[in-house]
Amino acid sequence: MSEVNYRNATFSDLESIVNIYNSTIPSRMVTADTEPVSVESKIQWFETHTPEKHPLWVIEDEKNQITGWISFRAFYGRPAYSETAEISIYLDENQRGKGMGKKTLAYSLSQCPGLGIKTILGFIFAHNEPSLKLFRHFGFEDWGTLPEVAVLDGEEKSLKILGIKI
């Protein structure tokens, strides 16, 4: 696997971030969005990220092309949860299934202590076996299931909450 670089996202990266996100929508495996989102609709989300606590990182290949991104988001927005974050990882279609998810999740977990994060949560559809397998590989445990809370193409889908203490 080629070398990659992780860096804080800039506003000029938002179009690439949105394109990668939108590429996952048709699979109905990764996101509850059912139609592509716009860059404009993601500006407020982008602005909630801070490099020191809840970063949004882009993953670049050796040619400085964005091949994925990682988001840490505050959990539940209350002070008592300040050491807990939700992680999301999205990879370019050409990077999926090649070990990049493992490399990226390992890197992300290694950075948590420096961010003051002690608990990481992943919200993953119960039918998304590749992502569940990835997170469980790193010791994430099932902390909850929200049964049939999403409707995708007329089918009810469940959401798993996976967690790990760092």
Protein Blocks (a to p, Z undefined) as FASTA:
>chain_A
ZZdddddddfklmmmmmmmmmmmmmnommbmcfbdcdfklmmmmmmmpcfklmccddddd
fkopafbdcddddehhiaklmmgccddddddfklgonlpmmmmmmmmmmmmmmnopabdc
ddddfklmmlmmmmmmnopacfbdcehkbceehiacddddddddZZ
